[in-house]
């Protein structure tokens, strides 16, 4: 069984593809950083894997988005359904 904090090899291609889709969807500028993390969940009613996208804007503003799929299964359609937080 894979542990929550167990290191695994990153999929650089899938990560960069997702970052590009997020930048395109939300029209992010060069001053914005996009971080991607794939997490395992072992709690009830939680998907086995989910991908967390954190957008860091200037002035310390951040937003977290979740896709309840492993990184390598995320498609453009999944990103299109994401919505920004109201204050973001």
C-alpha positions, -999 to 999 in steps of 0.1 A, spaced: 0 0 0 13 34 -10 18 57 20 6 93 21 41 107 23 58 81 2 80 97 -24 73 87 -60 87 97 -93 71 128 -107 56 129 -141 71 161 -154 52 160 -187 18 157 -170 27 184 -145 38 209 -171 7 201 -192 -16 208 -163 2 240 -154 -2 252 -190 -39 244 -189 -43 263 -156 -24 293 -169 -45 294 -201 -78 289 -183 -73 316 -157 -52 339 -179 -24 340 -154 6 363 -159 43 356 -154 42 369 -118 20 340 -108 33 306 -97 13 274 -101 22 244 -79 9 209 -85 7 181 -59 -8 146 -62 -20 133 -28 -32 99 -16 -61 99 8 -69 71 33 -100 86 49 -136 74 43 -155 90 13 -122 104 -1 -109 96 -36 -78 74 -34 -58 101 -53 -65 137 -59 -45 165 -75 -42 198 -57 -34 230 -77 -22 260 -58 -20 293 -76 3 319 -59 -4 355 -71 15 386 -63 8 402 -29 6 368 -12 -28 359 -27 -33 321 -31 -60 298 -43 -63 261 -40 -81 240 -66 -88 202 -64 -94 176 -91 -104 142 -77 -82 123 -101 -45 113 -103 -24 138 -122 -19 115 -152 -56 111 -157 -65 148 -158 -79 161 -191 -86 196 -205 -123 190 -197 -115 185 -160 -97 219 -159 -125 236 -178 -149 227 -149 -127 244 -123 -139 277 -109 -119 305 -92 -126 314 -56 -147 346 -53 -119 368 -38 -92 355 -62 
